[in-house]
Each structure stands twice: as structure tokens, then as C-alpha cells.
Amino acid sequence: MLKYFPSGDSAIIVKASDQISVEINNTIRRLLTRVEMESIPGITDFIPSYNELMICFNPSLSGFHKLVDTIRSLEPSIADIHLPPSTLKEVPVLYKGDTLEEIGPDLEDVARFNKLSVDEVIQIHSSATYLVYMLGFTPGFCYLGGMDSRIAMPRKESPRLKIPEGSVGPLKAREVGNLLAKPPSNSLIQTANRNFFFRLATRSGLNQSPKTSF
């Protein structure tokens, strides 16, 4: 059952669940597709996430209650929406340079924390396929699902001041990858081609449910 909440005076948050799963994320993607098909006057933008969809609107053209009534009327047809098949994007990455600190500065920490060798961390990480659930935080910052819990890491207590663009790292039950250099609190185990994240940094690309492998 979808739940509706106001977000300020010009946005609605539609929540599908408190949980994160592929099925719930697909519900959000179907909802987004269905609402877009209606070309509802006043809507200005959509921001999908793991289990929510923010619908932004012009308050001079529409309002919360009017839009909620309209979107609720579409709920019975959401399940009939056909989603496009996922596209697999293979990301070339480096786990090691002349020194681990050069490419994967936290690779040894991830191995030590999980009682694995560095080569085992690399093998586990590179053998999975990851679903791009959402973009957020900074442009091109990808939240990926499907990471093996054997290489999960907690957040760092003291974030770095800056990391290179294209860095990728595990965080608890998910994976993150970023386009821009920024201060991180997750551990870094590899560097990827930043052009990959540029290609994902659009909602149209995201709604094709891209998957990645490293």
C-alpha cells in the first residue's frame, strides 16, 4: 500500500515500504512510469529512491490533495506497467596500483575487518552483479545493491577531506560509487572510469534499471 506525505509546499513523497528490495524498487519505477504517462499539469520533476518517489509540483498550478487524489486513482494500473529489461554495464576498475594507497586505500582495511585476504576481497567484489537502485547525495553518486555481506564495512568515524572521482567502496549492505571528488565516510577499494558515472547521472538512464559489474 502506497503512503503519501507532503514535503514542503511543493512536493509529495510517495512511499512504498520501509524496506529495501528489488521488488519494492520496481514498484517505485512502475509508479514513476505510470504518473509520467499522464502528463499531469503542475508536476515539475520526479526524484526516485530505494523505496520512495518524490513528485515535485508548482503550487500555483496544483496542490498536495489534488495530486494525491489523481495519483491514487492510478494505483490499480501500476502493476500492469511493463518495465524495460535491465542493461548490464561493465565498469573497468583498478584495485591496485604501485601501492594500495594509490588506488584502493582501504582495501587492506576491508580485508582485515572481514578476516579475508586482499585477493579474496577483490574476487568477491568483482564476481557480483550490482543493481543501480538510485542516484543521490552528489551528481552521479550511485547507490548499488547486491553486495556480498562478506566484504561489508561500517562508515568511517573520520571521513577523508577528499577522494578521487570514480572511487567505489562497500558500505554495510550496499555499494556506492561517485562521479565527483568529495569527502567520504565509506571505505575505498577501487577506482573506476568516471565516464561510467556520467552516463548514469540521468533519471532516464536510471529508470532502465542498469546493473553493473566490476
C-alpha positions in Angstrom: 0.0 0.0 0.0 1.4 3.4 -1.0 1.6 6.2 1.5 1.6 9.9 0.7 3.4 12.6 2.6 3.8 16.4 1.9 7.4 17.6 1.6 7.3 21.4 2.0 4.7 23.2 -0.1 5.8 21.9 -3.5 6.5 18.2 -3.3 4.8 14.9 -2.4 6.7 11.8 -1.2 5.1 8.5 -2.2 6.4 5.7 0.0 6.1 2.0 -1.0 7.7 0.5 2.1 10.2 0.9 4.9 12.2 -2.0 3.4 14.7 -2.0 0.6 14.3 -4.7 -2.1 14.3 -5.1 -5.9 10.5 -5.8 -5.8 9.8 -2.5 -3.9 12.2 -0.5 -6.1 10.3 -1.9 -9.1 7.1 -0.6 -7.6 8.6 2.8 -7.5 9.8 2.6 -11.1 6.3 1.5 -12.2 4.7 4.3 -10.3 7.1 6.8 -11.9 6.4 5.5 -15.4 2.6 5.5 -14.8 2.5 9.0 -13.5 4.7 10.3 -16.3 2.3 8.8 -18.8 -0.5 11.0 -17.6 1.4 14.3 -18.2 -0.3 15.8 -15.1 -0.4 19.6 -15.1 1.7 21.2 -12.5 4.2 18.4 -12.0 7.8 19.7 -12.5 10.1 16.8 -11.5 10.4 13.3 -10.2 13.1 12.0 -7.8 13.0 8.3 -7.3 14.9 6.5 -4.5 15.1 3.0 -3.0 11.5 2.8 -1.8 10.1 6.3 -2.3 9.2 8.7 -5.2 9.3 12.5 -4.6 7.0 14.3 -7.0 7.7 18.0 -7.3 5.0 20.4 -8.4 4.3 24.1 -9.0 2.0 25.1 -6.1 0.4 27.9 -8.2 -0.8 25.2 -10.7 -1.7 22.3 -8.4 -1.7 21.2 -4.7 -1.0 18.3 -2.4 -4.5 16.9 -2.0 -5.4 17.3 -5.7 -2.3 15.5 -6.8 -2.7 12.7 -4.2 -6.2 12.1 -5.4 -5.0 11.9 -9.0 -2.1 9.6 -8.3 -4.2 7.3 -6.1 -6.6 6.9 -9.0 -3.7 5.4 -11.0 -2.7 2.9 -8.3 -4.8 0.0 -9.7 -3.0 0.2 -13.1 0.6 0.4 -11.7 1.1 -3.4 -11.6 0.3 -3.5 -15.4 3.3 -1.3 -16.3 6.0 -3.2 -18.2 9.5 -2.2 -17.1 12.3 -2.4 -19.6 14.9 -5.1 -19.1 18.0 -4.2 -17.2 21.1 -3.3 -19.1 24.5 -4.6 -17.9 27.3 -2.0 -17.7 30.8 -3.5 -17.2 33.0 -1.0 -15.3 36.7 -1.2 -15.8 38.4 -0.7 -12.5 41.8 -0.8 -10.7 42.1 -2.4 -7.3 45.9 -1.9 -7.0 48.5 0.5 -8.3 52.1 0.7 -7.4 50.8 0.9 -3.8 47.4 0.1 -2.4 47.1 3.6 -1.1 47.3 4.9 -4.7 44.2 3.1 -6.0 42.4 1.2 -3.2 43.5 3.0 0.0 41.1 0.9 2.2 41.5 -2.4 0.5 43.7 -3.8 3.3 41.3 -2.5 6.0 38.3 -4.2 4.3 40.3 -7.4 4.2 41.4 -7.1 7.8 38.0 -6.2 9.1 36.3 -9.2 7.4 39.2 -11.6 8.1 39.9 -12.1 4.4 42.9 -11.7 2.1 43.1 -8.7 -0.2 42.8 -11.1 -3.2 39.7 -12.6 -1.6 38.1 -9.2 -1.3 38.8 -8.5 -4.9 37.4 -11.8 -6.0 34.2 -11.4 -4.0 33.7 -7.8 -5.1 34.4 -8.4 -8.8 32.3 -11.6 -9.1 28.9 -9.9 -8.2 26.4 -8.0 -10.4 25.0 -4.8 -8.8 21.7 -3.1 -9.3 21.7 0.7 -9.5 18.9 1.5 -7.1 19.2 5.3 -7.1 21.3 8.4 -7.7 21.8 11.0 -5.0 23.9 12.9 -2.5 26.0 14.4 -5.2 25.6 14.3 -9.0 26.4 10.8 -10.4 26.6 9.2 -6.9 25.3 5.7 -7.4 23.7 3.5 -4.7 24.1 -0.1 -5.7 22.5 -3.2 -4.3 23.7 -6.8 -4.4 27.0 -6.5 -2.5 28.2 -9.6 -0.7 27.9 -9.1 3.1 31.3 -10.8 3.5 33.0 -7.5 2.4 30.6 -5.1 4.1 32.2 -2.2 6.1 30.8 0.4 8.6 31.2 4.1 8.0 34.5 5.7 8.9 34.4 7.6 12.1 36.5 10.4 10.5 35.8 11.0 6.8 38.6 11.9 4.4 38.7 15.5 3.3 38.6 14.4 -0.4 38.6 11.3 -2.6 39.3 10.9 -6.3 36.4 10.9 -8.7 35.3 7.5 -9.8 36.1 5.9 -6.4 34.0 2.8 -5.4 33.6 1.3 -2.0 31.4 -1.0 0.1 29.1 0.3 2.8 27.2 -2.0 5.1 24.7 -3.9 2.8 25.2 -1.7 -0.3 27.8 -0.4 -2.6 28.4 3.2 -3.5 30.2 4.9 -6.5 30.8 8.5 -7.1 31.3 10.8 -10.0 32.8 13.8 -8.2 35.7 14.2 -5.8 34.1 14.7 -2.3 34.6 14.0 1.4 33.6 10.3 2.0 32.8 8.3 5.1 32.9 4.9 3.3 35.9 2.8 2.6 37.5 2.8 -0.8 38.7 -0.3 -2.5 39.0 0.6 -6.2 38.9 3.4 -8.8 36.6 3.3 -11.9 36.3 5.2 -15.1 34.4 8.4 -14.2 32.6 8.4 -17.7 30.5 5.4 -16.5 29.0 7.5 -13.7 28.4 10.4 -16.1 26.3 8.0 -18.3 24.2 7.0 -15.2 23.7 10.6 -14.0 20.3 11.0 -15.6 16.9 9.7 -14.4 16.2 8.3 -17.9 19.2 6.1 -17.6 18.3 5.1 -14.1 14.8 4.0 -15.0 16.3 1.5 -17.3 17.4 -0.3 -14.2 21.0 -0.6 -15.1 23.2 -3.2 -13.5 26.9 -3.1 -13.1 29.8 -5.5 -12.7 33.4 -4.7 -11.9 
